[in-house]
Amino acid sequence: MASGSPAPGPAVEASSTEEPDLCAAVLQAQRGDERAFRLIYRTIQPGLLRYLRVLVGDDADDVASEAWLHIARDLATFRGDFDAFRGWTATIARHRALDHLRRRTRRRSESMPVEMMLTEVAAPDDTAGGALESISTEAALRLIAALPLDQAEAVLLRVVLGLDAKTAGRVLGKRAGAVRVAAHRGLRRLAEQLGERGITEAAPPEAGEHGRRHGTRR
């Protein structure tokens, strides 16, 4: 980001007890505000890394770095609110991941460190998400990574990154309905597997409709 940035606005100055205005932060970052850019980076990066971890395994950090270089370079061209921005960043990260996989010619998702935590995986009434939280972090991520790739991506985009079905569909190049079906099937399969492990609260959720948006239900 350029030096001599304008003074940070309300999004960056929000107190620890207030929800930051992330839409304003995107606009401020586009004007060169480094603190606003750091805010949106810290907000998006954890979920983006979890998504990339399933796609490219141990190379997630490198792919994420490539994606953020692209994001910073093209930030001025973006148009939309923060939800649209999350979808835009996920699209860029996915393209970088696919480029990486083409170069490496194989998928590397077998190694997932425990520190890549699946926290706040879903809304409180999403029983499959709650069941995932009741087992170890590594086990939860391994279960998601073992899903068919279309289902794993749909679950990660809808539940971990909190994208709505329409935005997730744009990331994946699919219709929103197809993303809902894939997320539903993925969560149902996870619920069945968790049920087999004796986690009785893992009832199949409704079509993956319980994503998160900054702590609110869709």
N, C-alpha and C positions, 0 to 999 in steps of 0.2 A: 504494500500500500504506500501511497505517496506521503512524503513528509509534509509538515505544515498543515496537518489536517484541521478541520474546523472543530470547535469545542464540542465534546460529546453532548448529545441531547438526552431526553428523558429515558430512552431505552437503556443507555449505559449507566445513567445515574440512579436507576431504580434501587431502592433499599432492599436488603436481604429478605424482608417480609413481603415484598411486592413482586408481582409477576412482571418480568421485563416485557416491554413492547417490542416484540421481535420483528413485526412488520416495519416499524420505524428503524430498527437496527439495520435491516437490509438496505433501506434508503440511505441511511447515514454511511454505511459501508461503501455504497456505490459512489458516495461523494468523497471518499478517501479517509473516513474515520477508522483508524486502526483498532480502537477499542470496540467499536461496533462490530467490526469483522471478527475480532477475537470472541465476542459474545456469541455470534451465530455459529462460529466454528465449534466452540465448546458445547453448544446445544445440539448440534447435528452429529459431530464426530463419533461419539460412543456408539450410537445405533448404526451409523454407516460402517464402522469397523466390524460390528457383529454380522452385518449383511455380507460384507466382503469376505469375512472369515469363512463363511460357508461356501462362497464361490471359489476362492483362491487359496484357502488355508493359510499357511504361515507367511504368505506374501501379501497379506491384507494391508499391513502398514505401508509397504512400498506402493501398492496400487492406490491407497487412499492419498498418499502424498502426491502422486501424479494427478489424481482427480482434483485435489485442492489447488494445485498449480493452474490447472485448466479453469477451475472456478474463478480464481483470482484474476486470471487473464481476461476472462469474458464477462466479469461481473457487471460491467457497465451496460452490457447488452440485455441483461435480464429484465423482464417486465412481469410484475405480479406480486402477490402477497407472500407471507412467510410459508404458508402451506404449499403454494406453487414453487417457492424457492427450494423447499425440501424435496419436492418431486424432481426439480431440475438437477439438484446435486446428486440425487440417487441415479438419475439417467446417465449423468456424466461418469459417475463411479462405475456403473454397470458396463458402460462402453469400454472404460479403461480395463475392467476385469476381463471382458471378453477378448480384448486385444492381448492381454497378458496370457490368457489361456491358449489363444491361437499361437502365440510365440512359444509357449512351453509345451503345447500339444497334449497336455494332460491336466486333469483336475487334481488339486492338492488340498483336500479338506479333511484328511485323516487325523491331523494334529490340532487340537484346540485347547489352549491353556485355560486354566481355571479362572484367571483374572478377567477374561472376556465375559463378564457377568451378564446374565439375562435378567436384569432387574426391572421391576414394574412392567412385567410382560403384557398385562392386559388389564381391563377394567375389573373391579372387584367381583362382578357377577359373571365373569368369564371363567367358568369352572375348569376348563382345560388349562387356561393360563395359570390359574391358582394352583392347580396340581403340578404344573411344571416348576413353580416356585418352591414346592415342598420337597423336591429332590435336589440332588447336588447340581451346581451350575454346570459342571462338565457333562453330566448325564443329560441335562436338558438340551444343551447345544448339540450333543451327539445325536440325540433323537431327532432334532430338526434337520441336521445335516444328512441323516439317513433317509429322509423323505425323498420322493422323486423331485427333481430339481424345480419343476414348475410349482409344486406345492410348497417346497421349502422357501422359494423366493416370495411366493404370495404371503405366506405366514410372516416372514421377516419384514416385508414391506408394509403389511397391514398392521401387524402387532408390535414389532420392534421399532420401526421407523414411524409408525402412526399415520401412514398415508391412507386417504380414503380410496375406495375401489377405483374410482375414475382416474385419480392421479397415479395409482399403482399400475393401472392398465396402460397409461401413457409410457411409464417407465419400461414396461415389459413388451410394449407393442401389441397389447391384447385389449379386448373389450372388457369393460368393467364387470360384466356378468361372468366372464370366464375367470377373472381374478377372484371374484367372490366364491365361485365353485371350487377353484383350486385351494383357496384358503380354508373353506369349509371341509374339504376332503382331508387336507393336511391336519387340521385341528382334530377332526374325528379320528384319524389314524393315531395321532398322539394320545388322544383320550383313551382309545382302546388299549394302546400299549401301556399307558400308565395304570389303567384299570387292571390289566393282567399282573401288574406289580403290586396290586393290593391297595392302590390309592383310589378309594371309592368315590371321592368327590369329582373325579375326572369324567363327568358326563359330557357327551358331544355338545358343543356350543352351536348357536344359530349362525351358520354361514359366515362366520368371521366378521360379524357386524360390530363387535365390541373392540374397536381400536382405541388409541389414546390420542388426544390432542391437547398437549400441555396440561395434562391432569384432568381433562373433562371427557365425558362420554360423547360418542357420536350420536 
